[in-house]
Amino acid sequence: MRMLGPPPPPPVHTQMLVRKPEYHQDLFLAALQGEVNELKSRQGDYAALMDVYRQLEMKFHDSMLDTQSMQVEHSGLIEKDRLEAETMVQELELVKAENATAEQDQLAILDSIAVVERDVYAACRELNDTRMQYTSADLQIMDVKK
């Protein structure tokens, strides 16, 4: 019988090292000690992170209190400014009304001044006419006396 293909590999003999049971215990204890050290390290890191977290929570709480107090303070200032603005608007309306009244009074005074000026102008013309009449009469009287 002839086989086709490569020949089968020769059997492999493995040697098992036999170690003492103390060696396995030492490895096991070393692994456990490493895990314990890792856990202690993680616990310290966790405690440090918790401290930082608590500090941040306190800062956040303080900032929230500051924000609330500033909002209350600013709300009061805004209300005060609003009331002051309303008062100023009312005062402005009063000043506008007073100005309108004063302007009407001034227009009435200007109208009365215009009437008086017309009367004065008419009186001046009448006076000039009368002077001219007296002057011409005086001239006639002087002519007659001569």
Order of alpha helices (4+ residues) and beta strands (2+ residues): alpha
